[in-house]
Amino acid sequence: MATQKTTHHIPNWEAALVEMFRVLKPGGFLIYSDLILPGWIAALLCHFGNDRYRFPTRTGLDRIIEDKASRVICQTTRGWFYEVILQRN
């Protein structure tokens, strides 16, 4: 099992999340909770921060989860906070 709460500090958070799935055993679980931003705010921060501020977005997370997870156990979004428990293929 792995947990993650810091992807908003990682410039290439998409690759980091894909790597988290890669290292999980088949059938393993990933518990993910972090801040997310609306896409337009994330794009604005990226534009003015020269890619240093690439926050996760719901769309980006959902795309990776759809591709990598075989089962979503639980998923919650409250404002700018995203939580999900996933099981690897």
C-alpha positions in Angstrom: 0.0 0.0 0.0 1.2 3.5 -0.8 -0.1 6.9 0.2 0.5 10.3 -1.4 -0.2 13.8 -0.3 2.6 15.9 -1.9 2.1 15.7 -5.6 1.2 19.4 -5.7 5.0 20.0 -4.9 6.2 17.8 -7.8 6.5 19.6 -11.2 5.8 16.5 -13.2 3.1 15.1 -10.9 1.6 13.0 -13.7 4.8 10.9 -14.1 5.1 10.6 -10.3 1.5 9.2 -10.1 2.2 6.7 -12.9 5.4 5.6 -11.1 3.4 5.0 -7.9 1.1 2.6 -9.9 4.1 1.0 -11.5 5.7 0.0 -8.2 2.6 -1.4 -6.7 2.1 -5.2 -6.7 -0.8 -6.4 -8.8 -3.8 -6.1 -6.6 -2.0 -3.5 -4.5 -3.7 -0.3 -3.2 -2.9 3.3 -3.6 -4.4 5.8 -1.2 -4.1 9.3 -2.7 -5.2 12.6 -1.2 -4.0 16.0 -2.2 -4.9 19.5 -3.3 -6.3 19.9 -6.8 -7.0 23.1 -8.7 -9.4 23.9 -11.5 -7.7 23.5 -14.8 -7.7 27.2 -15.7 -6.0 28.1 -12.4 -3.4 25.3 -12.8 -2.7 26.6 -16.3 -2.3 30.1 -15.1 0.1 29.1 -12.4 2.1 27.0 -14.8 2.3 29.9 -17.3 3.5 32.4 -14.7 5.6 30.0 -12.7 7.6 28.5 -15.6 6.4 24.9 -14.8 7.4 25.1 -11.1 3.7 25.2 -10.1 2.1 22.3 -11.9 -0.8 21.4 -9.6 -2.8 18.3 -10.0 -6.2 18.8 -11.6 -9.3 16.6 -11.4 -9.2 16.0 -15.2 -5.6 15.0 -15.1 -6.0 12.7 -12.1 -9.1 11.1 -13.6 -7.3 10.4 -16.9 -4.4 8.6 -15.1 -6.7 6.7 -12.8 -8.9 5.5 -15.7 -5.8 4.3 -17.5 -3.9 2.7 -14.6 -6.4 1.6 -11.9 -8.5 -1.5 -12.3 -10.8 -0.5 -9.4 -11.8 2.7 -7.6 -12.6 1.7 -4.0 -13.6 5.2 -2.9 -13.4 8.7 -4.4 -14.2 12.0 -2.8 -13.8 15.6 -3.9 -14.4 18.4 -1.5 -13.6 21.8 -2.8 -10.0 21.8 -3.8 -9.2 18.5 -2.0 -9.2 15.1 -3.8 -9.2 11.7 -2.1 -9.2 8.3 -3.7 -8.4 4.7 -2.9 -7.4 2.7 -5.9 -6.5 -0.9 -6.6 -3.9 -1.7 -9.3 -4.6 -3.9 -12.3 
